[in-house]
């Protein structure tokens, strides 16, 4: 009898634990990226040259932030379009109006490969950031950039104007190029 009650209780207890761990406490759905209208949290950006900046240093300027990884072919293609957009602003003499930042989410072991890729692709109009922390990059966590590629337009007041997986949407969101 006692054994029967114990087994019955164990099954109920196991079911409760499964519900708690898998039904309530864990989620397969990732949080949404920062949405238009949300303030960008204080976050540090690690440039490829190792220097640090905060996104707040760019207040008073529009900022286009693009998250990508070298291993992702869609990201690499989108980075080329992001670079083209930044160049178009520079050619019009508006390169100081908008800061273009491409934040790479590869791990630190890929740093040399990322540097070679940036050089080979002639990425010069965009500030490339690389912390080596992969998806745990401070800026990626702040923007909740869990699916790449993803681009954000942050206005002069630090408010997100656009969050899109299509970098070409920046053309519509940024001040006219």
N, C-alpha and C positions, 0 to 999 in steps of 0.2 A: 504494500500500500504506500509506504513512504517513498519507495523507489518510483512508483507510478506517479505520485505527486511531483517528485523531483524532475522526472523526465517531462512531465506536462509543463511545469514551470520553466524548465530549460528551453523548451520549444518556444514558449511565449517570450521569454527573455531574449532568445536569439532573434526572434521576429522583430521585437522592439529595437534591438540594437541595429539590425539591418535597416529598418526604417529610419532611425536616427542618423546613421552614418551615410546611407545612400539616398534616402528620400528627402531628408531635411537639410543635413549638414553639407552635402556636396552638390555641386551643380555642374552639368556638362555645358551649360550656356555661359559664355563669357560675358562680362559686363560690357555694356555699350561704350564706344569711344566718346570722348567729350563731344557734346552736341552744341550746335549754334546757340548763342546766348549765354553759355557758361564761361565763367572766368577761368583763365589758365592758372593752375596752381603754381606756386613758387617752385621752380625746377632749375636744376643745373644742367648745362649742356657741355659735354667733353668733346672738344674739337679733335680732329685727326692729328693735329700737331701737339696734343696733350694739354693745351690751355683750357681753362674753364670760363664759362660765361653763364649768366642766368638769362632766361627769356625776358625777365623784367628789365634787363639792360636795353632792350629794344623798344621800350614804351615810347610812344610818339612816332613809331614807324609801323607800317603793316609788316607782318611776318608770314611767310609761307614755309610751313614745316612739313617735311616729307619723310616718312619712315619706310625703310627698305632693307633688304638683305641680299648679299651677293649670290647666295644659293637659290634665290627665287627668280626665275626667268621673267616673270611678270613685273617684278620689282625693278629688274635691270632695265627693261624696256621703258617703264614709267620714269625711271631716273633720267633717261635720255630726254624724254619730253619735258621733265622738270628743268633740266639744264637748258634746253631750248627756250623755255619760257623766261628763265632768268636772263639769258643772253639777249632776248628781245627787249627786255627792260633796259639793259645796259646799253644796247645799240641806240636806244632812243634817249640816252642820257638820263634815265630814270633809275639807274642802278642803286642810288642811295635812298630812293623812296621806299623800297621794299627789301627786306632781308630774306634771302632764300637759304634755308638750312635743310640739308639732307642727313638724317640721322640713321646710321647703319646699325643694324641689330645682329650682326654676326658676333661670334665669340672671339675672345682675345687671341686664340690660336690662328685666326684668319686675318689678323691685322696686316701682314705683309701682302697677302692676296688682295685684300681690300684696297690697300695703297696702290698696288700695281693696276688693279681694275680702274680705279679713279683716274690714274695717269693715262692708261691706255684709251679710256673713253673721253679724255680731254675735258674732265669736269673741272672747270675753272671759275664759272660764274656763281657757283653754289658753295656755301660753306659746308664742308663735310664734317659730320660729328661721328665719333666712334669711341665708345667707352670700353668695348670688349666684354660687356656684361650680357650681350644677347638680348633676349626678351625681358631681362631684368634691368635694362637700361633705365636710369632715373626718369628721363624725359618720356620714354615709352610708357612707363607706369603712370606718370602724371597725366598723360594724354589718353591712357587706356588704349594704346595702339596695339591691340592683341592680334589683329588680322592685318597682314600687309599685302600689297602696298596700301598706304593710306596717307592722304594729304590733308592738311589743315590750313585755313587762313585765319590768322589772329589779327584783329584790328589794332589800331594805335592805343586803345585803352586796355588791351589784353583780353578782349572778349573773342571767343571763337565765332567766326562768321560762317565757316564751312568745315565739314568733316566728310571726306569722300574717298572711296577706293579708286576713283578715276581722277588722276592728276589733271586731266584736261578740264575738269570742273573749276579748277583754280582760275582759268582764263575768264570765266564769267564772274567770279567772286572778287578777284583782286581789282584795284583801281585800274581803269583802262590803260592797256599797254600800247 
